[in-house]
Amino acid sequence: MNSQRRTLIEQRTTLDPAAVLTAARAFFTSRNTLYAAFIDQVGPTHVTMRGQGGEELVIAATPANDHTLVTGSSYLFDAQIQRFFSTLPPAEVSA
């Protein structure tokens, strides 16, 4: 797949990276719908999952100064990533 067609979404949260990745695995694998995803790879800062038709979904979490930056990337799962991000406690980041 052409990576330029993917959607990249970002969110800042107060959770630590490990908690974000645990929450992502629980959120996406518990879906009993067309948009369920199954774990493909797990690393210390990311989890990749596969969904319908082998569609890849990537969630990454990296520590920042006073928050965790979470990114999600997929071509098909952008609405589900937004839904997952809405479950994370937001971090207030000063400009």
C-alpha positions in Angstrom: 0.0 0.0 0.0 1.1 3.5 -0.8 2.1 5.1 2.6 1.0 8.5 1.3 -2.6 7.4 1.5 -2.4 6.6 5.2 -3.9 8.7 7.9 -1.7 9.8 10.8 -3.5 11.0 13.9 -1.9 12.4 17.1 -3.0 12.7 20.7 -1.3 13.8 23.9 -2.2 12.0 27.1 -1.3 11.8 30.8 -0.9 8.0 30.6 2.5 6.5 30.3 3.4 4.7 27.0 3.0 1.2 28.4 -0.5 2.0 29.7 -1.4 3.5 26.3 -0.3 0.3 24.4 -2.1 -1.9 26.9 -5.3 0.1 26.4 -4.9 0.0 22.6 -4.5 -3.8 22.6 -7.6 -4.1 24.7 -9.7 -1.6 22.7 -9.0 -2.9 19.2 -9.0 -6.7 20.0 -12.3 -6.5 21.9 -14.2 -5.1 19.0 -16.9 -7.5 17.8 -17.4 -5.8 14.5 -16.1 -5.4 11.0 -13.4 -3.2 12.5 -11.8 -5.7 14.9 -8.0 -5.9 14.8 -5.7 -8.6 15.9 -2.2 -8.1 17.3 0.6 -8.6 14.7 3.7 -7.1 16.5 4.3 -5.6 19.9 7.3 -3.4 20.8 8.2 -1.2 23.8 6.8 1.9 22.0 4.3 0.5 19.4 1.8 -2.2 18.6 0.8 -3.2 15.1 -2.5 -4.9 14.4 -4.2 -6.4 11.4 -7.8 -6.0 10.6 -10.2 -6.8 7.7 -8.4 -7.8 4.6 -5.0 -7.6 6.3 -5.3 -3.8 6.8 -2.5 -2.6 9.1 -3.2 -0.4 12.1 -0.3 1.1 14.1 -0.4 2.8 17.5 2.8 4.3 18.9 3.4 5.9 22.2 6.5 7.9 23.1 7.2 9.9 26.3 7.6 13.6 26.1 8.3 16.2 28.7 5.1 16.1 30.8 2.9 13.8 28.6 2.9 10.9 26.2 2.6 11.5 22.5 0.4 8.9 20.9 0.2 8.4 17.1 -2.1 6.2 15.2 -1.8 5.3 11.5 -4.1 3.4 9.2 -5.8 3.7 5.9 -9.1 2.1 6.9 -9.3 2.5 10.7 -9.1 6.3 11.1 -12.5 6.6 12.8 -11.7 3.8 15.2 -8.4 5.4 16.1 -10.2 8.6 16.9 -12.6 6.7 19.0 -9.7 5.0 20.9 -8.0 8.4 21.4 -11.2 9.8 22.9 -10.9 7.2 25.7 -7.4 8.5 26.7 -7.1 11.2 29.4 -5.9 14.3 27.6 -2.7 16.1 28.6 -2.6 19.9 28.9 0.4 21.0 26.9 1.5 24.6 27.3 2.6 26.5 24.3 
